[in-house]
Amino acid sequence: MSETDLKQFFLERVRLFESFPADKVEEILSRSRLATFEGNEAILETGDEGKFMGVVISGIAEVSTSDNTGTRTVISQLDEGDVFGVISLLTGEPIVADVIAGSRCFVLMIPQDVFQTYILTNPKCVAYLSRLHAERIRTMTSDLAASKCKARARSDDPYALSLATDTAGKVVVLNVGISQIHFGIYDTHDLDSDVHGIIDNTDRDRVHISVSVGPQTRSMEREPFPLSDLFAVMQASCALLGEAFAFHLQDVSAVGHRVVHGGSKFSSSVVITPAVIADIEALSVFAPLHNPANVKGIREAMKQLPGVPQVAVFDTAFHQTLPPYAYLYGLPYDLYKKDGIRRYGFHGTSHRYVSLKAAEVLKRPLGELEIVSCHLGIGASLCAIDHGRSVDTTMGMTPTDGLIMPSRSGSIDPAVMIQLLQHHDMTPAQLSDLINTESGLKGISGISSDIHEIEAAASAGHHRALLAHKAFCYQIRKNIGAYVAAMGGIDVLTFTGDIGETSATVRSLACQGLSYMGIKLDEEKNRNVGKLGAYKIISADDSPVTILVIANDDERLVAWESLRAIERNELIQAMKEDQAEAPIPIEISAHHVHLSQADVEKLFGPGHQLTPEHELSQPGQFACAEKVHLVGPKGRIANVRVLGPTRKETQVEIAMTEQFKVGIQPPIRQSGDLANTPGITLEGPAGSAVIERGVICAQRHIHMTPEDALRFRVRDNYVVRVRIEGERELIFGDVVVRVNPAFRLAMHIDTDEGNAANIRTGMIGYIDEIQSRH
């Protein structure tokens, strides 16, 4: 087929291109590829990454799935002019069905960048694709969950943990501290050539530098140097590894900076701007030893690499989903409101990565797992991750709080500090040095902060070494139990960090006595972890809870976060350019109940059907005339509206302030996510119904259609920040995007949030930032 014939075919036969002028079609054709597939040859396979949209030029093909026995089900047939591969491009999910040629097929492969540049910017194309998406989703509904699980299992990178990018380049990571600078260099096309370096400035007279690739390590010494020479020193140290690992500034495609404290300001990694730098400097009050050094590194990198995207990756960002009752200290509230004194948590990048890796290992969605993550290294912290969200963590306003650590004290009675000030004449600087460098395992044992030296001494009968080790492991075990209680269950327990990865004894003692929680360690697997690789499963075969050891690489995690932040930034910028910030209506959602038909009959009588009173904003949903009373252990809430239609399982949604009234503490969850949620008693005119689970506080969310999602450049389950205009502008973070053809565009917040911010139904908001794309 000639190029002229192909252009004519598109204009006449492919509905998607009906609204395009001939010159635009020519541009699309010139940037696309024509491919031939023989009969029974796979064009797309389940688990493939969606990188192109296909258009059938001639021949036929079938869209099909297969079950665990290999039995194949045909979903639809593709004829000349039909398009495919669209759903994966729109959702970001791996391909969930096979596309197989039924006869010899000629297919035009339109790359993702062409799809985004030409097709997603055409309103008629967007509308057409939205309808097509909705039709195919409806066709596949019965098998979609199974297809997604299969696609995830077969995908090379189902949880987007790879550093690979379409464009070759090197991601540089900098962790600039007072006495040491850690750096990493990652090639996005050669994933096995990571360079790691440490520049140690603790010796005032000589700088000690080590650089490594895999098992190969080289060292050098030199005189102290100003920070302006940092990149020259990095180049010189990389040269020690050989020409294959030479570091050239022109190859750098992104720079990621580890920043210790992001306060309440940053809930995700961000592309650095002058405003971001100013915010990091302002937050130095919480991290005076770290943030100023981090900023110096940022400024130098921006000077050396102008025009290269720079990203700030915050230790605190992942924990911005902590509820107030978990992050507040028992101090006067004004100290939090005016001065920001609260628990922030750290190691967030590590805990986030570990949770995603655990989901990948189990081949389950992160949004259905309850995980306790143990990061045990120079700093040590635990994190409770409930369905993908950090809900509690052991570190506090600074990284000194929480567990006993190798040289940090962890949590202590604040009156101890007063005692040391008043009766030991210690200065604040001496106190800081005491609790950060002379305490913990080192302070108790009197030997060392190294866990392996302490274990050797304990084995030899050293009493204080044994005491230090027991105290350390006890605190880990105690907090694991606390976090299982906080979440109401556990699916995965993970260990990472230098101690978590290398000390079988610590892992064993941390799990000892927890079998009644379903945490059953296989001692032989635990002893024989050996060279870790990416991860090892150390739980017993019959353990209800999976126990994992996951390799930690701080610099790699910063590189990974940096690439995700750049992608999010590009999406949000494209959205703003295309729409000049499209508005989203805001609606206040009061407490309500969704009932199963069985509970309807218990509450209102046999055979009773719900009585629609008026329609709600979301199509097909309605407020009912029926109301029920909610009865908890402590009190009751009267006359709560029932919403229809009925559901498979009863669900109750209440606001935070109502928890105390009824005496239960439900988690913040998406609608329908009811695992390990508390139950309640419902009273109606004909009787009562007791539900064992189903009470939640609804996570703030945006309903939108696939067409809306295309316009906003977001996908189902993205998490965004929304700016709401009003008497005082404010931003809501942790807003989950929910995409469905049956939805109407609206953001829902509960009555507590609306009252606190003086927001009323009918106000509008704008997507300000994409926090997470998982």
Beta strands, then each sheet from edge to edge (+ up, - down):
strand 1: 33-37
strand 2: 42-44
strand 3: 52-58
strand 4: 61-66
strand 5: 72-78
strand 6: 83-84
strand 7: 98-101
strand 8: 105-111
strand 9: 170-176
strand 10: 180-187
strand 11: 195-200
strand 12: 207-213
strand 13: 216-222
strand 14: 252-259
strand 15: 270-271
strand 16: 310-314
strand 17: 370-376
strand 18: 380-386
strand 19: 389-393
strand 20: 492-496
strand 21: 535-537
strand 22: 546-550
strand 23: 584-589
strand 24: 592-596
strand 25: 612-615
strand 26: 622-631
strand 27: 636-647
strand 28: 651-653
strand 29: 668-669
strand 30: 680-684
strand 31: 687-691
strand 32: 695-698
strand 33: 701-704
strand 34: 719-724
strand 35: 730-739
strand 36: 746-750
strand 37: 764-772
sheet 1: 1+ 8- 3+ 6-
sheet 2: 2+ 7- 4+ 5-
sheet 3: 13+ 12- 11+ 10- 9+ 14+ 16+ 15-
sheet 4: 19+ 18- 17+ 20+ 22+ 21-
sheet 5: 23+ 36+ 33- 35- 34+ 37- 23+
sheet 6: 25+ 26- 27+ 24+ 28- 32- 29-
sheet 7: 25+ 26- 30+ 31-
end
